[in-house]
């Protein structure tokens, strides 16, 4: 027969009681703490992932905003260049118009001065003719001779307003 030693039985009973007590008071709370720790880690990982996703989203928004700002600045610069070119063209056109107006006025002034000079020259020629005639008259007296010299002068000089030829 099998002989069972009492020490062995007490040892087995002690081990079973110790196991049950440890399971109840040690393993249960330790497992519970480990489960809580695992939940806390999972929650922190989830929050970190959400934060990373938000950060990536914000980064994309900022990159898009920066790209949009660059495009806007390029568009504004191009618009300013076009406006400056148009304004320069308008200014150049106004300057050309002013120069043309001044040139036309200068031509009119030159024409008027030419007319005035011609009139002065005609007056001067007439005065010189009269002076020459008076000198000749001083030398030669007589009305008949004066008329003949006047007629002769008119024939030689001709009337500047007379377009008919004799």
Secondary structure, 3 states (H helix, E strand, C coil): CCCCCHHHHHHHHHHHHHHHHHHHHHHHHHHHHHHHHHHHHHHHHHHHHHHHHHHHHHHHHHHHHHHHHHHHHHHHHHHHHHHHHHHHHHHHHHHHHHHHHHHHHHHHHHHHHHHHHHHHHHHHHHHHHHHHHHHHHHHCCCHHHHHHHHHHHHHHHCCCCCCCCC
